Structures are given as structure tokens and as C-alpha cells.
């Protein structure tokens, strides 16, 4: 599983949050947190990719201005 933070331009209200939430749900994503201006999304990178999620958000009329990979301190990092 991969968690990515999308910074989103153009979200100004609760309706915007719901539009992005519904877009994520349409992709089958269950693990997300959407706020005005951002969405943190956890997804199976074997089933979806960042570009697909970004395109789906942008189809709703918003602009993804940055994408950041998030790490949880419980992630198993092998060096």
C-alpha cells in the first residue's frame, strides 16, 4: 500500500471536498482523508497509480499542484 498527499488548488468549500471524495470513491479507494486544499490517499499501487488518481481529481475541475509520498513510522523500510 502507498499513501500519497495531493495538494489541490481550487477547492473552496464542503461541496469541493465532497466532489473529490466521490471521485476517489469512484476509483474504489476506501482509505482517504479529504480537506479543503488536500487529499491524503492510501491505495494499492498494484491496482492504481498516482497519475490515474491525479487525473480523476482534475476531471472534477481542480488542479493538483503537488504530490508527496507519505511515510508512516510503522512502514518497514529496508536499507
MIZA-554183 format. One record per atom (N, C-alpha, C): atom name; z, y, x; residue number from 1. Coordinates in steps of 0.2 Angstrom, whole numbers, plus 5000, padded with zeros to 4 digits. Layout:
<rs>
CA:Z:Y:X:NUM
...
</rs>
This chain:
<rs>
N:5000:4994:5004:1
CA:5000:5000:5000:1
C:5000:5006:5004:1
N:4997:5011:5002:2
CA:4996:5018:5006:2
C:4998:5023:5001:2
N:5002:5028:5004:3
CA:5004:5034:5000:3
C:5001:5040:5003:3
N:4998:5044:4999:4
CA:4994:5050:5001:4
C:4996:5056:4997:4
N:4997:5062:5000:5
CA:4999:5068:4997:5
C:4992:5072:4996:5
N:4990:5074:4990:6
CA:4984:5078:4989:6
C:4987:5085:4987:6
N:4985:5090:4991:7
CA:4986:5097:4989:7
C:4980:5099:4985:7
N:4982:5102:4979:8
CA:4977:5103:4974:8
C:4977:5110:4972:8
N:4971:5114:4973:9
CA:4970:5121:4971:9
C:4968:5121:4963:9
N:4970:5126:4960:10
CA:4968:5127:4953:10
C:4972:5124:4947:10
N:4978:5121:4949:11
CA:4982:5119:4944:11
C:4987:5124:4943:11
N:4988:5126:4937:12
CA:4992:5132:4935:12
C:4997:5130:4929:12
N:4997:5124:4926:13
CA:5001:5123:4920:13
C:5002:5116:4919:13
N:5006:5114:4914:14
CA:5008:5107:4912:14
C:5001:5104:4910:14
N:4997:5107:4907:15
CA:4990:5104:4905:15
C:4987:5102:4911:15
N:4987:5105:4916:16
CA:4984:5103:4923:16
C:4987:5097:4925:16
N:4993:5097:4925:17
CA:4997:5091:4928:17
C:4995:5085:4924:17
N:4994:5086:4917:18
CA:4993:5080:4913:18
C:4985:5078:4914:18
N:4981:5083:4915:19
CA:4974:5081:4917:19
C:4973:5077:4923:19
N:4977:5079:4928:20
CA:4977:5075:4935:20
C:4980:5068:4934:20
N:4986:5068:4930:21
CA:4989:5062:4928:21
C:4985:5057:4925:21
N:4981:5059:4920:22
CA:4977:5055:4916:22
C:4971:5053:4920:22
N:4969:5057:4925:23
CA:4963:5055:4930:23
C:4966:5049:4934:23
N:4972:5050:4937:24
CA:4975:5044:4941:24
C:4975:5038:4937:24
N:4978:5039:4931:25
CA:4979:5033:4927:25
C:4972:5029:4925:25
N:4967:5033:4925:26
CA:4960:5030:4923:26
C:4958:5026:4929:26
N:4960:5027:4935:27
CA:4959:5023:4941:27
C:4963:5017:4941:27
N:4968:5016:4937:28
CA:4973:5011:4937:28
C:4979:5012:4941:28
N:4980:5018:4943:29
CA:4985:5020:4948:29
C:4992:5020:4944:29
N:4997:5017:4946:30
CA:5003:5017:4942:30
C:5009:5021:4946:30
N:5008:5021:4952:31
CA:5013:5024:4956:31
C:5011:5031:4959:31
N:5013:5036:4955:32
CA:5011:5043:4957:32
C:5016:5048:4955:32
N:5016:5054:4958:33
CA:5020:5060:4956:33
C:5016:5066:4956:33
N:5015:5069:4950:34
CA:5010:5075:4950:34
C:5014:5081:4948:34
N:5013:5086:4952:35
CA:5017:5093:4951:35
C:5011:5098:4951:35
N:5012:5104:4949:36
CA:5008:5109:4949:36
C:5006:5110:4957:36
N:5000:5109:4959:37
CA:4998:5110:4966:37
C:4998:5104:4970:37
N:5000:5098:4968:38
CA:5000:5092:4972:38
C:5001:5086:4968:38
N:4999:5081:4971:39
CA:5000:5074:4968:39
C:5001:5069:4974:39
N:5006:5065:4974:40
CA:5008:5060:4978:40
C:5006:5054:4975:40
N:5002:5050:4978:41
CA:4999:5044:4975:41
C:5000:5038:4980:41
N:5002:5032:4977:42
CA:5003:5026:4981:42
C:4998:5021:4978:42
N:4994:5018:4982:43
CA:4988:5014:4980:43
C:4987:5009:4985:43
N:4984:5003:4982:44
CA:4982:4998:4986:44
C:4975:5000:4990:44
N:4975:5001:4996:45
CA:4969:5003:5000:45
C:4964:4998:5000:45
N:4965:4992:4998:46
CA:4960:4986:4997:46
C:4956:4987:4991:46
N:4959:4991:4986:47
CA:4956:4992:4979:47
C:4953:4999:4978:47
N:4956:5004:4981:48
CA:4954:5011:4981:48
C:4954:5014:4988:48
N:4950:5020:4988:49
CA:4951:5024:4994:49
C:4952:5031:4992:49
N:4954:5035:4997:50
CA:4956:5042:4997:50
C:4950:5046:4993:50
N:4944:5044:4996:51
CA:4938:5048:4993:51
C:4937:5047:4986:51
N:4938:5041:4983:52
CA:4937:5040:4976:52
C:4943:5044:4972:52
N:4949:5044:4975:53
CA:4954:5047:4971:53
C:4953:5055:4971:53
N:4951:5057:4977:54
CA:4949:5064:4978:54
C:4943:5066:4973:54
N:4938:5062:4973:55
CA:4933:5064:4968:55
C:4935:5064:4961:55
N:4939:5059:4959:56
CA:4942:5059:4952:56
C:4946:5065:4950:56
N:4950:5067:4955:57
CA:4954:5074:4954:57
C:4949:5079:4953:57
N:4944:5080:4957:58
CA:4939:5085:4957:58
C:4935:5085:4951:58
N:4934:5079:4948:59
CA:4930:5079:4942:59
C:4933:5082:4936:59
N:4940:5083:4937:60
CA:4944:5087:4932:60
C:4943:5094:4933:60
N:4940:5097:4938:61
CA:4939:5104:4939:61
C:4944:5107:4944:61
N:4947:5103:4948:62
CA:4952:5105:4953:62
C:4949:5104:4960:62
N:4952:5108:4965:63
CA:4949:5107:4971:63
C:4955:5104:4976:63
N:4953:5098:4979:64
CA:4958:5095:4984:64
C:4957:5099:4990:64
N:4962:5102:4992:65
CA:4962:5107:4998:65
C:4964:5103:5005:65
N:4969:5098:5004:66
CA:4971:5094:5010:66
C:4973:5087:5007:66
N:4973:5083:5012:67
CA:4975:5076:5011:67
C:4979:5074:5017:67
N:4986:5072:5015:68
CA:4990:5070:5020:68
C:4993:5063:5019:68
N:4993:5058:5024:69
CA:4996:5052:5024:69
C:5003:5052:5024:69
N:5007:5049:5019:70
CA:5014:5050:5019:70
C:5017:5043:5022:70
N:5022:5044:5026:71
CA:5026:5038:5028:71
C:5033:5038:5025:71
N:5035:5032:5024:72
CA:5042:5030:5021:72
C:5045:5027:5027:72
N:5052:5030:5028:73
CA:5055:5027:5034:73
C:5056:5019:5034:73
N:5055:5016:5028:74
CA:5056:5009:5027:74
C:5049:5006:5029:74
N:5044:5009:5030:75
CA:5037:5006:5032:75
C:5038:5002:5039:75
N:5035:4997:5039:76
CA:5035:4993:5045:76
C:5030:4995:5050:76
N:5032:4999:5055:77
CA:5027:5001:5060:77
C:5027:4997:5066:77
N:5022:4995:5068:78
CA:5021:4990:5074:78
C:5018:4994:5080:78
N:5021:4995:5085:79
CA:5019:4998:5091:79
C:5017:4993:5097:79
</rs>
